[in-house]
Amino acid sequence: MDFKQIEAFINVAKFKSFSKAANFSFLSQPAISSHISILEKELKVYLFDRTPKEVHLTPAGESFLNFALELLEIRDNAIYTLTNFNETITGNLKLASSTTPCNTLVPSLIEKFHNIHPSVTFDVLELNSSKIIDNIIKFNFEIGLIGEPIDDEKIESYELTKDELVIISHPSFNFPDIIDMPSLFKYNFILREKGSATRKTFEDALTKNGYSISHITSSLEVNNISTLIQFVRKGFGIAVVSKEVLKNYVSLGLVKESTIKNIPLTRSIYLIISSKRSLTPTAKSFFNFCKKCFKID
């Protein structure tokens, strides 16, 4: 069964004549007759009763007519939708982001994009970087923002901006603005969970300077930046976080910000997509918007 056969059937039913249907379709009458014959053989029913003057739909033909009209309508709607597919920026976009960009970059990006495309809605999920990478590879999300570089042929990554990590402590600890690494080991650390890009950046810095995570005393791991900061505010320990996340807390004197002597803690924030899938028009538009905001070619 194909659309030519269905169109022939509808036209014969409309004009009650094979010859008139042929003239309307710019086909020969034998071609119309052939389409109907093939259709009847496939459906195993007679669709028309033939008389010398006219043809009339059989009960089976009347039943099939409704389906035939619906099939052509579905076809036409599909053609229209797909023809305009690449120009349609609407619907829902699932976005996965690690903690730092989720609390610093994502709100501003979505606000600006929504002003341009108000019909787009977002589902934003905050995960650690390793889980985001896994979900992008599995096609669960189209776009992700993470805080660590990735070398995987299944992922395309684009550096958006630099991010500085700092040590935070309760003001009562009287931390200096710059503190050496051995002095840090005297304090209890509140760590991010394994898989966090913030934690990985700190661990890499330890290793690079001859230390390891085993030098740290930690009795608490958390997977949420707000919870981590609240524990620091309670004086439970010190932590490593993005400087951008802390602005309000530091300005209000709720936590103290320090850096480590001669050990810069910097990393990049990356925009990532799968290299194995095509983005929907909405995702592609947001992806290009992010690249434009950060002047990425």
C-alpha positions as a LaTeX table, in Angstrom:
\begin{tabular}{lrrr}
\hline
Residue & $x$ (\AA) & $y$ (\AA) & $z$ (\AA) \\
\hline
Met1 & 0.00 & 0.00 & 0.00 \\
Asp2 & 1.36 & 3.41 & $-0.92$ \\
Phe3 & 0.08 & 6.96 & $-1.00$ \\
Lys4 & $-0.55$ & 6.91 & $-4.77$ \\
Gln5 & $-2.97$ & 4.03 & $-4.30$ \\
Ile6 & $-4.68$ & 5.78 & $-1.38$ \\
Glu7 & $-5.01$ & 9.02 & $-3.36$ \\
Ala8 & $-6.46$ & 7.10 & $-6.31$ \\
Phe9 & $-9.00$ & 5.44 & $-4.01$ \\
Ile10 & $-10.08$ & 8.77 & $-2.49$ \\
Asn11 & $-10.47$ & 10.41 & $-5.90$ \\
Val12 & $-12.54$ & 7.54 & $-7.31$ \\
Ala13 & $-14.75$ & 7.70 & $-4.19$ \\
Lys14 & $-15.05$ & 11.47 & $-4.62$ \\
Phe15 & $-15.94$ & 11.51 & $-8.33$ \\
Lys16 & $-17.65$ & 8.08 & $-8.42$ \\
Ser17 & $-15.80$ & 7.51 & $-11.66$ \\
Phe18 & $-12.46$ & 6.01 & $-12.68$ \\
Ser19 & $-12.18$ & 8.29 & $-15.72$ \\
Lys20 & $-12.92$ & 11.47 & $-13.79$ \\
Ala21 & $-10.46$ & 10.46 & $-11.05$ \\
Ala22 & $-7.86$ & 9.84 & $-13.77$ \\
Asn23 & $-8.41$ & 13.27 & $-15.32$ \\
Phe24 & $-8.21$ & 14.98 & $-11.94$ \\
Ser25 & $-4.96$ & 13.18 & $-11.09$ \\
Phe26 & $-3.41$ & 13.62 & $-14.56$ \\
Leu27 & $-3.10$ & 9.84 & $-14.82$ \\
Ser28 & $-4.45$ & 7.34 & $-17.32$ \\
Gln29 & $-7.60$ & 5.41 & $-16.46$ \\
Pro30 & $-5.69$ & 2.09 & $-16.56$ \\
Ala31 & $-3.24$ & 3.53 & $-13.99$ \\
Ile32 & $-6.11$ & 4.43 & $-11.65$ \\
Ser33 & $-7.70$ & 1.02 & $-12.17$ \\
Ser34 & $-4.37$ & $-0.66$ & $-11.42$ \\
His35 & $-3.95$ & 1.29 & $-8.16$ \\
Ile36 & $-7.43$ & 0.28 & $-6.99$ \\
Ser37 & $-6.94$ & $-3.35$ & $-8.02$ \\
Ile38 & $-3.65$ & $-3.63$ & $-6.11$ \\
Leu39 & $-5.23$ & $-1.98$ & $-3.07$ \\
Glu40 & $-8.20$ & $-4.38$ & $-3.10$ \\
Lys41 & $-5.91$ & $-7.40$ & $-3.42$ \\
Glu42 & $-3.80$ & $-6.24$ & $-0.47$ \\
Leu43 & $-6.82$ & $-5.48$ & 1.71 \\
Lys44 & $-8.61$ & $-8.63$ & 0.47 \\
Val45 & $-11.91$ & $-6.78$ & 0.06 \\
Tyr46 & $-13.79$ & $-5.03$ & $-2.75$ \\
Leu47 & $-13.79$ & $-1.28$ & $-2.22$ \\
Phe48 & $-16.18$ & $-0.37$ & $-5.04$ \\
Asp49 & $-19.28$ & $-1.75$ & $-6.69$ \\
Arg50 & $-18.98$ & $-1.11$ & $-10.43$ \\
Thr51 & $-22.00$ & $-0.13$ & $-12.58$ \\
Pro52 & $-22.07$ & 1.03 & $-16.22$ \\
Lys53 & $-22.62$ & 4.65 & $-15.19$ \\
Glu54 & $-20.95$ & 5.03 & $-11.77$ \\
Val55 & $-18.96$ & 3.27 & $-9.11$ \\
His56 & $-20.07$ & 3.24 & $-5.49$ \\
Leu57 & $-18.26$ & 2.48 & $-2.27$ \\
Thr58 & $-18.94$ & $-0.91$ & $-0.73$ \\
Pro59 & $-19.44$ & $-1.03$ & 3.06 \\
Ala60 & $-15.75$ & $-2.00$ & 3.33 \\
Gly61 & $-14.88$ & 0.93 & 1.07 \\
Glu62 & $-16.86$ & 3.35 & 3.22 \\
Ser63 & $-15.02$ & 2.11 & 6.29 \\
Phe64 & $-11.63$ & 2.39 & 4.60 \\
Leu65 & $-12.35$ & 5.90 & 3.32 \\
Asn66 & $-12.15$ & 7.34 & 6.84 \\
Phe67 & $-8.76$ & 5.71 & 7.38 \\
Ala68 & $-7.53$ & 6.82 & 3.96 \\
Leu69 & $-8.39$ & 10.46 & 4.67 \\
Glu70 & $-6.67$ & 10.26 & 8.06 \\
Leu71 & $-3.56$ & 8.72 & 6.49 \\
Leu72 & $-3.25$ & 11.57 & 3.99 \\
Glu73 & $-3.80$ & 14.14 & 6.73 \\
Ile74 & $-1.09$ & 12.52 & 8.85 \\
Arg75 & 1.24 & 12.50 & 5.84 \\
Asp76 & 0.59 & 16.18 & 5.10 \\
Asn77 & 1.10 & 17.14 & 8.75 \\
Ala78 & 4.34 & 15.17 & 8.89 \\
Ile79 & 5.65 & 16.85 & 5.74 \\
Tyr80 & 4.74 & 20.30 & 7.08 \\
Thr81 & 6.29 & 19.61 & 10.49 \\
Leu82 & 9.54 & 18.21 & 9.11 \\
Thr83 & 9.82 & 20.91 & 6.45 \\
Asn84 & 9.78 & 23.52 & 9.23 \\
Phe85 & 11.62 & 21.33 & 11.75 \\
Asn86 & 14.94 & 23.17 & 11.66 \\
Glu87 & 13.21 & 26.53 & 12.06 \\
Thr88 & 11.07 & 25.54 & 15.05 \\
Ile89 & 12.59 & 26.60 & 18.37 \\
Thr90 & 10.08 & 25.39 & 20.94 \\
Gly91 & 9.35 & 22.56 & 23.35 \\
Asn92 & 11.30 & 21.28 & 26.32 \\
Leu93 & 15.09 & 21.10 & 26.64 \\
Lys94 & 16.76 & 18.85 & 29.21 \\
Leu95 & 19.96 & 20.38 & 30.50 \\
Ala96 & 22.42 & 18.73 & 32.89 \\
Ser97 & 24.89 & 20.88 & 34.82 \\
Ser98 & 27.46 & 20.33 & 37.50 \\
Thr99 & 27.19 & 22.38 & 40.68 \\
Thr100 & 29.33 & 25.41 & 39.87 \\
Pro101 & 27.90 & 26.29 & 36.43 \\
Cys102 & 24.41 & 25.38 & 37.66 \\
Asn103 & 24.70 & 28.03 & 40.36 \\
Thr104 & 26.58 & 30.65 & 38.34 \\
Leu105 & 26.21 & 30.37 & 34.55 \\
Val106 & 23.00 & 28.45 & 33.89 \\
Pro107 & 20.45 & 30.88 & 35.40 \\
Ser108 & 21.76 & 33.79 & 33.35 \\
Leu109 & 22.01 & 31.75 & 30.15 \\
Ile110 & 18.46 & 30.44 & 30.46 \\
Glu111 & 17.09 & 33.90 & 31.30 \\
Lys112 & 18.67 & 35.44 & 28.19 \\
Phe113 & 17.69 & 32.55 & 25.93 \\
His114 & 14.11 & 32.56 & 27.26 \\
Asn115 & 13.80 & 36.25 & 26.37 \\
Ile116 & 14.55 & 35.31 & 22.76 \\
His117 & 12.55 & 32.05 & 22.70 \\
Pro118 & 9.81 & 32.34 & 25.35 \\
Ser119 & 8.05 & 29.14 & 24.23 \\
Val120 & 11.02 & 26.96 & 25.24 \\
Thr121 & 10.86 & 25.30 & 28.65 \\
Phe122 & 13.77 & 23.75 & 30.53 \\
Asp123 & 14.38 & 20.77 & 32.78 \\
Val124 & 17.64 & 21.50 & 34.63 \\
Leu125 & 19.23 & 18.69 & 36.58 \\
Glu126 & 22.23 & 19.27 & 38.84 \\
Leu127 & 24.64 & 16.30 & 38.80 \\
Asn128 & 28.34 & 15.80 & 39.26 \\
Ser129 & 30.47 & 15.94 & 36.13 \\
Ser130 & 31.06 & 12.20 & 35.77 \\
Lys131 & 27.31 & 11.48 & 35.85 \\
Ile132 & 26.63 & 14.20 & 33.30 \\
Ile133 & 29.20 & 12.74 & 30.92 \\
Asp134 & 27.62 & 9.31 & 31.31 \\
Asn135 & 24.14 & 10.69 & 30.64 \\
Ile136 & 25.26 & 12.62 & 27.56 \\
Ile137 & 26.84 & 9.44 & 26.14 \\
Lys138 & 23.61 & 7.53 & 26.82 \\
Phe139 & 21.53 & 10.28 & 25.08 \\
Asn140 & 19.60 & 11.07 & 28.28 \\
Phe141 & 20.50 & 14.74 & 27.88 \\
Glu142 & 21.43 & 16.75 & 24.80 \\
Ile143 & 23.58 & 19.38 & 26.50 \\
Gly144 & 25.71 & 19.43 & 29.63 \\
Leu145 & 27.95 & 21.85 & 31.50 \\
Ile146 & 30.81 & 20.37 & 33.51 \\
Gly147 & 33.90 & 21.49 & 35.40 \\
Glu148 & 36.53 & 19.12 & 34.05 \\
Pro149 & 38.18 & 18.36 & 30.70 \\
Ile150 & 37.20 & 15.17 & 28.94 \\
Asp151 & 39.01 & 13.08 & 26.36 \\
Asp152 & 36.37 & 10.82 & 24.83 \\
Glu153 & 35.52 & 10.42 & 21.16 \\
Lys154 & 31.84 & 10.18 & 22.11 \\
Ile155 & 31.87 & 13.72 & 23.54 \\
Glu156 & 32.46 & 17.13 & 22.00 \\
Ser157 & 33.55 & 19.73 & 24.57 \\
Tyr158 & 33.96 & 23.49 & 24.37 \\
Glu159 & 35.70 & 25.59 & 26.99 \\
Leu160 & 33.42 & 28.40 & 28.13 \\
Thr161 & 35.30 & 30.12 & 30.93 \\
Lys162 & 37.85 & 29.75 & 33.73 \\
Asp163 & 36.84 & 29.10 & 37.32 \\
Glu164 & 38.88 & 29.64 & 40.46 \\
Leu165 & 38.52 & 27.43 & 43.52 \\
Val166 & 39.20 & 28.72 & 47.02 \\
Ile167 & 39.22 & 27.46 & 50.60 \\
Ile168 & 36.31 & 28.54 & 52.78 \\
Ser169 & 36.15 & 28.47 & 56.56 \\
His170 & 34.10 & 29.80 & 59.43 \\
Pro171 & 35.25 & 33.34 & 60.39 \\
Ser172 & 36.04 & 32.11 & 63.91 \\
Phe173 & 38.84 & 29.93 & 62.47 \\
Asn174 & 40.79 & 33.15 & 61.77 \\
Phe175 & 42.21 & 31.79 & 58.54 \\
Pro176 & 44.76 & 34.05 & 56.80 \\
Asp177 & 44.07 & 35.21 & 53.25 \\
Ile178 & 46.83 & 32.88 & 52.06 \\
Ile179 & 47.52 & 29.61 & 53.86 \\
Asp180 & 50.12 & 26.92 & 53.21 \\
Met181 & 49.10 & 23.35 & 52.46 \\
Pro182 & 50.50 & 21.70 & 55.63 \\
Ser183 & 48.46 & 24.10 & 57.78 \\
Leu184 & 45.29 & 23.04 & 55.96 \\
Phe185 & 45.80 & 19.43 & 56.99 \\
Lys186 & 45.17 & 20.37 & 60.62 \\
Tyr187 & 41.50 & 20.96 & 59.86 \\
Asn188 & 38.58 & 18.72 & 59.09 \\
Phe189 & 37.59 & 18.85 & 55.41 \\
Ile190 & 34.07 & 18.77 & 54.10 \\
Leu191 & 34.49 & 17.13 & 50.70 \\
Arg192 & 32.34 & 16.96 & 47.62 \\
Glu193 & 31.36 & 13.46 & 46.53 \\
Lys194 & 33.55 & 11.36 & 44.24 \\
Gly195 & 32.86 & 12.25 & 40.63 \\
Ser196 & 32.69 & 15.96 & 41.43 \\
Ala197 & 34.91 & 18.11 & 39.20 \\
Thr198 & 35.66 & 20.40 & 42.14 \\
Arg199 & 36.96 & 17.49 & 44.16 \\
Lys200 & 38.97 & 16.14 & 41.22 \\
Thr201 & 40.62 & 19.54 & 40.66 \\
Phe202 & 41.66 & 19.68 & 44.32 \\
Glu203 & 42.91 & 16.08 & 44.33 \\
Asp204 & 44.92 & 16.72 & 41.15 \\
Ala205 & 46.51 & 19.77 & 42.80 \\
Leu206 & 47.42 & 17.68 & 45.85 \\
Thr207 & 49.05 & 15.02 & 43.68 \\
Lys208 & 50.92 & 17.58 & 41.59 \\
Asn209 & 52.46 & 19.06 & 44.75 \\
Gly210 & 53.48 & 15.78 & 46.35 \\
Tyr211 & 50.43 & 15.19 & 48.53 \\
Ser212 & 47.42 & 12.90 & 48.32 \\
Ile213 & 43.87 & 12.71 & 49.59 \\
Ser214 & 45.14 & 10.51 & 52.41 \\
His215 & 46.75 & 13.58 & 54.00 \\
Ile216 & 43.29 & 15.03 & 54.56 \\
Thr217 & 41.06 & 14.44 & 57.54 \\
Ser218 & 37.45 & 14.30 & 56.44 \\
Ser219 & 34.40 & 13.02 & 58.24 \\
Leu220 & 31.81 & 14.31 & 55.79 \\
Glu221 & 31.08 & 14.19 & 52.07 \\
Val222 & 28.17 & 16.04 & 50.47 \\
Asn223 & 26.79 & 16.25 & 46.92 \\
Asn224 & 25.19 & 19.68 & 47.23 \\
Ile225 & 26.98 & 23.04 & 47.37 \\
Ser226 & 24.36 & 24.69 & 49.57 \\
Thr227 & 24.62 & 21.90 & 52.13 \\
Leu228 & 28.41 & 22.10 & 52.05 \\
Ile229 & 28.38 & 25.83 & 52.73 \\
Gln230 & 25.92 & 25.40 & 55.61 \\
Phe231 & 28.26 & 22.91 & 57.28 \\
Val232 & 31.13 & 25.39 & 56.91 \\
Arg233 & 28.96 & 28.11 & 58.43 \\
Lys234 & 28.32 & 25.82 & 61.40 \\
Gly235 & 32.08 & 25.51 & 61.92 \\
Phe236 & 32.09 & 21.79 & 61.05 \\
Gly237 & 35.16 & 22.13 & 58.86 \\
Ile238 & 36.69 & 23.75 & 55.79 \\
Ala239 & 35.95 & 23.14 & 52.14 \\
Val240 & 37.04 & 23.79 & 48.57 \\
Val241 & 34.47 & 25.59 & 46.43 \\
Ser242 & 34.19 & 27.86 & 43.41 \\
Lys243 & 34.89 & 31.51 & 44.18 \\
Glu244 & 31.94 & 32.55 & 42.00 \\
Val245 & 29.48 & 30.62 & 44.17 \\
Leu246 & 30.64 & 32.38 & 47.33 \\
Lys247 & 30.25 & 36.05 & 46.52 \\
Asn248 & 27.21 & 36.74 & 48.67 \\
Tyr249 & 28.42 & 34.64 & 51.60 \\
Val250 & 31.80 & 36.37 & 51.69 \\
Ser251 & 30.38 & 39.89 & 51.33 \\
Leu252 & 28.02 & 39.23 & 54.25 \\
Gly253 & 30.86 & 37.89 & 56.40 \\
Leu254 & 29.27 & 34.45 & 56.72 \\
Val255 & 32.39 & 32.60 & 55.57 \\
Lys256 & 36.06 & 33.41 & 55.12 \\
Glu257 & 37.72 & 32.96 & 51.73 \\
Ser258 & 41.39 & 31.94 & 51.46 \\
Thr259 & 43.80 & 30.70 & 48.83 \\
Ile260 & 46.58 & 28.13 & 49.10 \\
Lys261 & 50.13 & 29.46 & 49.00 \\
Asn262 & 51.82 & 28.84 & 45.63 \\
Ile263 & 49.09 & 26.38 & 44.58 \\
Pro264 & 46.54 & 27.92 & 42.22 \\
Leu265 & 43.27 & 26.03 & 42.04 \\
Thr266 & 41.89 & 26.85 & 38.62 \\
Arg267 & 39.86 & 24.82 & 36.18 \\
Ser268 & 37.64 & 25.42 & 33.17 \\
Ile269 & 33.91 & 25.11 & 32.68 \\
Tyr270 & 32.97 & 23.15 & 29.57 \\
Leu271 & 29.90 & 22.90 & 27.37 \\
Ile272 & 29.50 & 19.31 & 26.17 \\
Ile273 & 27.34 & 17.44 & 23.67 \\
Ser274 & 27.39 & 13.95 & 22.22 \\
Ser275 & 29.41 & 13.51 & 19.03 \\
Lys276 & 27.16 & 10.60 & 18.07 \\
Arg277 & 23.77 & 12.31 & 17.81 \\
Ser278 & 22.10 & 15.21 & 16.05 \\
Leu279 & 20.77 & 17.95 & 18.28 \\
Thr280 & 17.13 & 18.93 & 18.09 \\
Pro281 & 16.57 & 22.46 & 16.71 \\
Thr282 & 15.92 & 23.78 & 20.22 \\
Ala283 & 19.05 & 22.18 & 21.67 \\
Lys284 & 21.12 & 23.33 & 18.71 \\
Ser285 & 19.84 & 26.87 & 19.13 \\
Phe286 & 20.74 & 26.90 & 22.85 \\
Phe287 & 24.11 & 25.32 & 22.09 \\
Asn288 & 24.93 & 28.02 & 19.53 \\
Phe289 & 23.61 & 30.68 & 21.90 \\
Cys290 & 26.03 & 29.52 & 24.62 \\
Lys291 & 28.92 & 29.54 & 22.18 \\
Lys292 & 28.02 & 33.06 & 21.08 \\
Cys293 & 27.78 & 34.30 & 24.68 \\
Phe294 & 31.30 & 33.08 & 25.37 \\
Lys295 & 32.64 & 34.02 & 21.91 \\
Ile296 & 33.48 & 30.48 & 20.84 \\
Asp297 & 33.90 & 29.85 & 17.13 \\
\hline
\end{tabular}
